[in-house]
Each structure stands twice: as structure tokens, then as C-alpha cells.
């Protein structure tokens, strides 16, 4: 595995664990669960803007993944779509780059 692929994999793992730590910590502290976390994302204009920023980035990444999957026939790359929407762009983007740069079989 190339050093660049190892960097992508490390970033995907970090992008999955680090943000999730804060989400879980918040939900434990407030006891509100996922609904409370989502409500907190819309508490003011700043967080609302950040949510839209990340949503647009996630949709853009999804369009790119689908377009490249159709051309390259790299079906494994589609795994990055649920990772993007269930975990975040910080996991989905480096995961897709990791999967995209693998040697074709």
C-alpha cells in the first residue's frame, strides 16, 4: 500500500472517530439522544450555516462518487456514500479517496 493510501485511510479513520467522540459526549451530557443533537445543529445562524455547508459538501461528494463509479466501474467506492451521510464528510471523502486509489483487480 502506498504512503498516500495510508494517509487517506488514517484520515478516514480519524474522520470517523474524532467527530463521533464529540457527538456521543454531547448526547451523554444532555441525555437528549440523536434528536437533541440534531436540534442543536439549528440553534443559531452560525450552526445552521455550518449544517448547510456540510450538507452541500456531502451532496457534491455523492454526485462525484456516483459519476466516477459509473465511468470507472469501481463499485466499492459507493461505500463512501453511507459513510458520508451516517458519519460525515470528514470520513466519507478520505474513505472514497482511499478506495479510489486502490489497484484495479
N, CA, C and O of each residue as an XYZ file, in Angstrom:
420
protein
N       0.848     -1.172      0.000
C       0.000      0.000      0.000
C       0.895      1.238      0.000
O       1.862      1.320      0.757
N       0.560      2.183     -0.849
C       1.376      3.389     -0.977
C       1.210      4.284      0.257
O       0.207      4.194      0.965
N       2.194      5.142      0.506
C       2.089      6.066      1.649
C       0.867      6.975      1.540
O       0.242      7.296      2.551
N       0.522      7.391      0.322
C      -0.644      8.259      0.141
C      -1.926      7.524      0.522
O      -2.798      8.102      1.172
N      -2.051      6.264      0.128
C      -3.235      5.479      0.506
C      -3.306      5.316      2.019
O      -4.395      5.349      2.593
N      -2.169      5.142      2.664
C      -2.164      5.017      4.131
C      -2.624      6.321      4.790
O      -3.310      6.295      5.812
N      -2.246      7.455      4.207
C      -2.696      8.757      4.718
C      -4.214      8.872      4.567
O      -4.898      9.293      5.500
N      -4.748      8.498      3.391
C      -6.198      8.537      3.184
C      -6.926      7.654      4.189
O      -7.948      8.055      4.746
N      -6.403      6.456      4.422
C      -7.034      5.541      5.369
C      -6.988      6.103      6.784
O      -7.976      6.044      7.515
N      -5.840      6.647      7.165
C      -5.709      7.245      8.501
C      -6.678      8.419      8.668
O      -7.294      8.568      9.724
N      -6.816      9.250      7.635
C      -7.745     10.381      7.700
C      -9.198      9.914      7.775
O     -10.011     10.528      8.465
N      -9.525      8.836      7.071
C     -10.883      8.293      7.127
C     -11.195      7.778      8.534
O     -12.286      8.010      9.055
N     -10.254      7.093      9.133
C     -10.453      6.582     10.499
C     -10.559      7.742     11.482
O     -11.441      7.760     12.340
N      -9.662      8.701     11.352
C      -9.708      9.880     12.231
C     -11.027     10.629     12.027
O     -11.652     11.069     12.992
N     -11.444     10.771     10.767
C     -12.684     11.469     10.442
C     -13.923     10.743     10.941
O     -14.985     11.350     11.076
N     -13.801      9.467     11.212
C     -14.922      8.711     11.786
C     -14.929      8.809     13.307
O     -15.987      8.985     13.912
N     -13.774      8.697     13.918
C     -13.683      8.625     15.385
C     -13.763      9.990     16.051
O     -14.527     10.169     17.000
N     -12.999     10.940     15.577
C     -12.891     12.237     16.260
C     -14.235     12.973     16.357
O     -14.633     13.341     17.462
N     -14.939     13.199     15.259
C     -16.233     13.890     15.386
C     -17.247     13.082     16.202
O     -18.036     13.650     16.957
N     -17.219     11.748     16.046
C     -18.167     10.906     16.769
C     -17.968     11.022     18.277
O     -18.931     10.940     19.040
N     -16.732     11.210     18.706
C     -16.443     11.397     20.132
C     -17.233     12.592     20.667
O     -17.839     12.504     21.735
N     -17.232     13.696     19.939
C     -17.943     14.901     20.391
C     -19.456     14.711     20.333
O     -20.174     15.181     21.216
N     -19.939     14.031     19.307
C     -21.380     13.785     19.217
C     -21.866     12.929     20.378
O     -22.875     13.243     21.010
N     -21.149     11.854     20.655
C     -21.540     10.948     21.744
C     -21.420     11.651     23.085
O     -22.287     11.495     23.945
N     -20.358     12.423     23.276
C     -20.189     13.175     24.524
C     -21.352     14.131     24.739
O     -21.885     14.219     25.846
N     -21.747     14.838     23.706
C     -22.861     15.777     23.810
C     -24.153     15.044     24.167
O     -24.899     15.476     25.046
N     -24.407     13.945     23.484
C     -25.646     13.208     23.748
C     -25.670     12.629     25.162
O     -26.727     12.577     25.789
N     -24.521     12.197     25.666
C     -24.452     11.694     27.044
C     -24.682     12.809     28.055
O     -25.403     12.628     29.036
N     -24.062     13.972     27.808
C     -24.173     15.086     28.751
C     -25.588     15.643     28.821
O     -26.070     15.996     29.897
N     -26.248     15.721     27.677
C     -27.583     16.317     27.660
C     -28.690     15.287     27.832
O     -29.801     15.630     28.237
N     -28.396     14.039     27.527
C     -29.397     12.992     27.636
C     -30.513     13.106     26.622
O     -31.580     12.519     26.801
N     -30.277     13.860     25.556
C     -31.335     14.103     24.574
C     -31.277     13.158     23.378
O     -32.221     13.117     22.589
N     -30.217     12.414     23.227
C     -30.097     11.490     22.105
C     -29.863     12.197     20.787
O     -29.489     13.369     20.743
N     -30.093     11.457     19.713
C     -29.842     11.972     18.373
C     -30.744     13.166     18.034
O     -30.306     14.108     17.373
N     -31.994     13.123     18.483
C     -32.909     14.237     18.222
C     -32.405     15.539     18.818
O     -32.494     16.592     18.186
N     -31.875     15.470     20.035
C     -31.323     16.659     20.676
C     -30.081     17.168     19.975
O     -29.853     18.374     19.884
N     -29.278     16.236     19.479
C     -28.081     16.628     18.736
C     -28.469     17.360     17.456
O     -27.885     18.391     17.124
N     -29.440     16.831     16.750
C     -29.889     17.477     15.512
C     -30.516     18.839     15.810
O     -30.294     19.794     15.066
N     -31.289     18.940     16.881
C     -31.856     20.238     17.273
C     -30.747     21.251     17.562
O     -30.890     22.430     17.239
N     -29.648     20.806     18.165
C     -28.539     21.701     18.491
C     -27.858     22.235     17.241
O     -27.265     23.313     17.269
N     -27.939     21.497     16.153
C     -27.324     21.957     14.912
C     -28.026     23.180     14.358
O     -27.456     23.896     13.535
N     -29.248     23.432     14.789
C     -30.039     24.551     14.254
C     -30.319     25.610     15.320
O     -31.305     26.342     15.230
N     -29.448     25.691     16.330
C     -29.697     26.588     17.454
C     -29.474     28.063     17.099
O     -30.095     28.938     17.703
N     -28.603     28.351     16.133
C     -28.388     29.748     15.728
C     -27.938     29.791     14.263
O     -27.739     28.755     13.628
N     -27.787     30.990     13.753
C     -27.444     31.151     12.337
C     -26.081     30.542     11.998
O     -25.888     30.027     10.897
N     -25.148     30.599     12.930
C     -23.818     30.054     12.687
C     -23.856     28.538     12.505
O     -23.292     28.011     11.546
N     -24.514     27.845     13.417
C     -24.589     26.384     13.295
C     -25.470     25.978     12.117
O     -25.208     24.971     11.459
N     -26.497     26.751     11.858
C     -27.369     26.478     10.712
C     -26.566     26.581      9.410
O     -26.705     25.741      8.521
N     -25.736     27.604      9.307
C     -24.883     27.769      8.133
C     -23.883     26.634      7.989
O     -23.627     26.165      6.881
N     -23.319     26.193      9.106
C     -22.369     25.084      9.074
C     -23.040     23.797      8.617
O     -22.459     23.033      7.846
N     -24.262     23.552      9.088
C     -25.009     22.367      8.660
C     -25.228     22.404      7.144
O     -25.040     21.395      6.465
N     -25.621     23.557      6.620
C     -25.839     23.657      5.176
C     -24.533     23.511      4.400
O     -24.510     22.904      3.330
N     -23.451     24.064      4.935
C     -22.149     23.939      4.299
C     -21.773     22.464      4.161
O     -21.365     22.020      3.088
N     -21.910     21.718      5.236
C     -21.563     20.296      5.216
C     -22.543     19.476      4.388
O     -22.149     18.495      3.757
N     -23.806     19.862      4.382
C     -24.805     19.158      3.573
C     -24.496     19.318      2.086
O     -24.554     18.351      1.326
N     -24.172     20.530      1.682
C     -23.837     20.777      0.275
C     -22.558     20.033     -0.104
O     -22.468     19.482     -1.201
N     -21.571     20.011      0.787
C     -20.336     19.260      0.526
C     -20.630     17.770      0.408
O     -20.061     17.098     -0.453
N     -21.508     17.241      1.257
C     -21.855     15.817      1.209
C     -22.585     15.473     -0.083
O     -22.322     14.431     -0.684
N     -23.488     16.330     -0.510
C     -24.215     16.085     -1.767
C     -23.255     16.155     -2.955
O     -23.342     15.337     -3.871
N     -22.344     17.124     -2.945
C     -21.354     17.247     -4.013
C     -20.470     16.014     -4.080
O     -20.207     15.490     -5.162
N     -20.011     15.550     -2.924
C     -19.188     14.340     -2.868
C     -19.965     13.141     -3.407
O     -19.409     12.321     -4.138
N     -21.232     13.035     -3.057
C     -22.067     11.931     -3.529
C     -22.209     11.947     -5.045
O     -22.097     10.904     -5.689
N     -22.454     13.118     -5.615
C     -22.567     13.236     -7.077
C     -21.262     12.809     -7.733
O     -21.273     12.090     -8.731
N     -20.139     13.248     -7.177
C     -18.825     12.888     -7.723
C     -18.596     11.381     -7.631
O     -18.135     10.764     -8.591
N     -18.913     10.791     -6.489
C     -18.726      9.350     -6.320
C     -19.560      8.582     -7.341
O     -19.059      7.658     -7.983
N     -20.817      8.955     -7.494
C     -21.692      8.256     -8.443
C     -21.178      8.426     -9.873
O     -21.130      7.460    -10.635
N     -20.797      9.644    -10.236
C     -20.303      9.896    -11.597
C     -19.040      9.082    -11.883
O     -18.914      8.492    -12.956
N     -18.119      9.050    -10.942
C     -16.890      8.294    -11.150
C     -17.130      6.792    -11.119
O     -16.470      6.042    -11.838
N     -18.063      6.353    -10.297
C     -18.371      4.924    -10.232
C     -18.916      4.434    -11.561
O     -18.576      3.340    -12.012
N     -19.753      5.232    -12.184
C     -20.309      4.856    -13.482
C     -19.201      4.732    -14.523
O     -19.197      3.792    -15.318
N     -18.267      5.669    -14.519
C     -17.191      5.671    -15.512
C     -16.144      4.599    -15.207
O     -15.737      3.853    -16.098
N     -15.709      4.523    -13.949
C     -14.600      3.641    -13.573
C     -15.031      2.234    -13.196
O     -14.196      1.334    -13.105
N     -16.312      2.037    -12.977
C     -16.852      0.736    -12.544
C     -16.226      0.284    -11.225
O     -16.042     -0.910    -10.989
N     -15.905      1.254    -10.375
C     -15.327      0.971     -9.059
C     -16.478      0.932     -8.044
O     -16.675      1.876     -7.279
N     -17.227     -0.165     -8.050
C     -18.447     -0.265     -7.251
C     -18.174     -0.165     -5.762
O     -19.040      0.275     -5.006
N     -16.996     -0.561     -5.330
C     -16.662     -0.487     -3.907
C     -16.659      0.958     -3.413
O     -16.892      1.209     -2.230
N     -16.401      1.895     -4.299
C     -16.402      3.309     -3.931
C     -17.734      3.800     -3.407
O     -17.789      4.801     -2.692
N     -18.816      3.104     -3.755
C     -20.142      3.501     -3.280
C     -20.284      3.382     -1.762
O     -21.194      3.972     -1.179
N     -19.411      2.642     -1.133
C     -19.425      2.506      0.331
C     -19.222      3.865      1.000
O     -19.678      4.082      2.122
N     -18.545      4.766      0.319
C     -18.272      6.084      0.893
C     -19.528      6.939      1.023
O     -19.541      7.892      1.802
N     -20.582      6.620      0.277
C     -21.811      7.428      0.363
C     -22.490      7.274      1.720
O     -22.752      8.284      2.374
N     -22.787      6.046      2.174
C     -23.372      5.954      3.518
C     -22.422      6.441      4.605
O     -22.871      6.980      5.617
N     -21.116      6.260      4.414
C     -20.156      6.775      5.396
C     -20.250      8.295      5.485
O     -20.126      8.866      6.568
N     -20.467      8.942      4.353
C     -20.576     10.400      4.321
C     -21.810     10.888      5.078
O     -21.731     11.838      5.857
N     -22.951     10.234      4.846
C     -24.189     10.709      5.458
C     -24.414     10.181      6.871
O     -25.123     10.815      7.652
N     -23.830      9.037      7.217
C     -24.006      8.491      8.572
C     -22.920      8.964      9.532
O     -23.160      9.078     10.734
N     -21.740      9.235      9.012
C     -20.628      9.677      9.867
C     -20.289     11.125      9.569
O     -20.305     11.963     10.471
N     -19.981     11.431      8.309
C     -19.664     12.802      7.942
C     -18.712     12.869      6.766
O     -18.098     11.874      6.380
N     -18.602     14.056      6.209
C     -17.699     14.293      5.086
C     -16.257     14.024      5.509
O     -15.438     13.605      4.691
N     -15.947     14.261      6.775
C     -14.583     14.045      7.271
C     -14.175     12.582      7.202
O     -12.982     12.279      7.226
N     -15.118     11.684      7.117
C     -14.840     10.255      6.930
C     -15.062      9.852      5.472
O     -14.240      9.142      4.892
N     -16.158     10.298      4.886
C     -16.532      9.863      3.541
C     -15.540     10.260      2.461
O     -15.234      9.455      1.581
N     -15.033     11.483      2.512
C     -14.105     11.932      1.470
C     -12.785     11.160      1.509
O     -12.384     10.611      0.483
N     -12.095     11.095      2.648
C     -10.845     10.319      2.622
C     -11.078      8.824      2.373
O     -10.228      8.157      1.784
N     -12.224      8.295      2.818
C     -12.532      6.893      2.533
C     -12.679      6.681      1.034
O     -12.152      5.710      0.490
N     -13.390      7.582      0.361
C     -13.534      7.445     -1.084
C     -12.176      7.558     -1.785
O     -11.889      6.787     -2.700
N     -11.352      8.500     -1.368
C     -10.028      8.633     -1.985
C      -9.191      7.382     -1.763
O      -8.448      6.962     -2.650
N      -9.310      6.784     -0.576
C      -8.617      5.527     -0.291
C      -9.097      4.429     -1.237
O      -8.286      3.710     -1.820
N     -10.411      4.300     -1.388
C     -10.966      3.258     -2.246
C     -10.695      3.532     -3.720
O     -10.522      2.600     -4.506
N     -10.658      4.792     -4.093
C     -10.446      5.182     -5.478
C      -9.017      4.882     -5.937
O      -8.792      4.592     -7.112
N      -8.066      4.950     -5.030
C      -6.666      4.792     -5.405
C      -6.150      3.357     -5.286
O      -4.950      3.112     -5.409
N      -7.054      2.420     -5.048
C      -6.607      1.018     -4.954
C      -6.270      0.498     -6.338
O      -6.741      1.025     -7.346
N      -5.451     -0.540     -6.375
C      -5.089     -1.157     -7.655
C      -6.286     -1.896     -8.226
O      -6.965     -2.626     -7.503
N      -6.554     -1.718     -9.510
C      -7.682     -2.446    -10.109
C      -7.395     -3.943    -10.138
O      -6.259     -4.376    -10.332
N      -8.449     -4.710     -9.940
C      -8.263     -6.166     -9.895
C      -8.581     -6.804    -11.216
O      -8.478     -8.023    -11.353
